[in-house]
Amino acid sequence: MITPLMPNYARSELAFERGEGCWLVTADGRRVLDFGAGIAVNVLGHAHPHLVEALTEQAKKVWHVSNLHNVPDAERLAKRLIDATFADSVLFCNSGAEANEGAIKMARKFHASRGEENRYRIVTFEGAFHGRTLATIAAGGQKKYLEGFGPKVEGFDQVPFGDRKALEALIGADTAALMIEPVQGEGGLREVPTEELRYLRDLCDRHGMLLIFDEVQTGVGRTGKLFAYEWAGVAPDIMSIAKGIGGGFPLGAVLAVEKCAAVFTPGTHGTTFGGNPLAMAVGNAVLDVVLAPGFLEDVQRKSLLFKQKLAGLVDQHPKVFDQVRGAGLLTGLKCVLPNGDVTAELRKENLLVVPAGDNVIRLIPPLNVSDAEIDIAVGMLDKAARNLEVTLVRGAAE
Ligand SMILES: *Cc1c(COP(=O)(O)O)cnc(C)c1O
């Protein structure tokens, strides 16, 4: 018989009643250390007092008015994002896929508005993940997400990661934009080297193409800068964000330079819920903390500490872990054993992690994780690896 919730997720056995910082607690009092952060969403952990206050205070005033009217906190959040980035204008929405849909539509409209209606193709990269709507599964190009959903939305071309020859061969008069994650999240924490991002910027400029960065996972401090592109010193024309900006409240946004944003004239694009007062209150509260002096520097410091300890684990457990991956606190371990088995074993030790492609486990704690919590997580990783090694020895003996 069908379950009340549709069977499209393989959920763990855990259910949580509440959260406290980096910890989640089940109804029967089991405490679990959350190094998954709701898939890089809870940047300030659970039940952060400043976010709780922002949301509850707003909840007493007004929840939703639609985009038929002004939302002063939306204007305020947009201005803060503009001041902190390359962008000149911001569109709010509700999720990462929706932000990418907005970015894709904007790139196409940009060229159409200049009389180039046929210039709509977008180059993306193999292993990319841009969401689960019809257009964003076409953008990601992964067979496992496309299969069974009818014809793939036209206009997306994938190239292998780092293959400049294939990329340049693909670009034609109909290429509108290039879309990339500065660090592939779901794809297995593969970093795009700085010189590659600079090359892509230059390539786009030479061909009059737009550069779109998908910072849905890398954004809002995850890599130790507010946005990952800052490390490379190259800015996109359009950027999608989501996950971290709401700290757990559904919120996404498209950031863009003026010439791109200007094509979204009244009526061209929209969303009912996007930028509603509840989401805006939380988004502003997230920025209050993430942009406070010293916060991002501390993320950088902690990520170095964590990476050193992870490298030690790889040395100690070569039959379990293969390599440290990632940037900032978008950290992970490429595994030798299947990453699903490692994830399940870690759950037994009360550590939550998130599997990714390329047999990687993501260790993506709240950005306000403490040094002590990092130590606890490393201890749990060590214990789980020992347990798995015992199983391996037993398996070999049988
Ligand atoms: C999670 C993610 C998305 C999709 O976001 P949703 O909110 O699930 O729609 C898109 N791009 C990247 C890089 C992501 O990590």
The ligand as a MOL file (V3000), in Angstrom:
LIG
                    3D

  0  0  0     0  0            999 V3000
M  V30 BEGIN CTAB
M  V30 COUNTS 15 15 0 0 0
M  V30 BEGIN ATOM
M  V30 1 C 20.3560 22.1830 -3.7320 0
M  V30 2 C 20.8240 22.7810 -4.9950 0
M  V30 3 C 19.9160 23.2170 -5.9820 0
M  V30 4 C 18.4250 22.9890 -5.8620 0
M  V30 5 O 17.8870 23.6500 -4.7840 0
M  V30 6 P 16.3890 23.2920 -4.3050 0
M  V30 7 O 16.1150 24.2700 -3.2190 0
M  V30 8 O 16.4120 21.8660 -3.8600 0
M  V30 9 O 15.5070 23.4710 -5.4860 0
M  V30 10 C 20.4320 23.8350 -7.0980 0
M  V30 11 N 21.7510 24.0080 -7.2710 0
M  V30 12 C 22.6410 23.6030 -6.3510 0
M  V30 13 C 24.0940 23.8590 -6.5710 0
M  V30 14 C 22.2100 22.9660 -5.1900 0
M  V30 15 O 23.1010 22.5410 -4.2920 0
M  V30 END ATOM
M  V30 BEGIN BOND
M  V30 1 1 1 2
M  V30 2 1 2 3
M  V30 3 2 2 14
M  V30 4 1 3 4
M  V30 5 2 3 10
M  V30 6 1 4 5
M  V30 7 1 5 6
M  V30 8 2 6 7
M  V30 9 1 6 8
M  V30 10 1 6 9
M  V30 11 1 10 11
M  V30 12 2 11 12
M  V30 13 1 12 13
M  V30 14 1 12 14
M  V30 15 1 14 15
M  V30 END BOND
M  V30 END CTAB
M  END
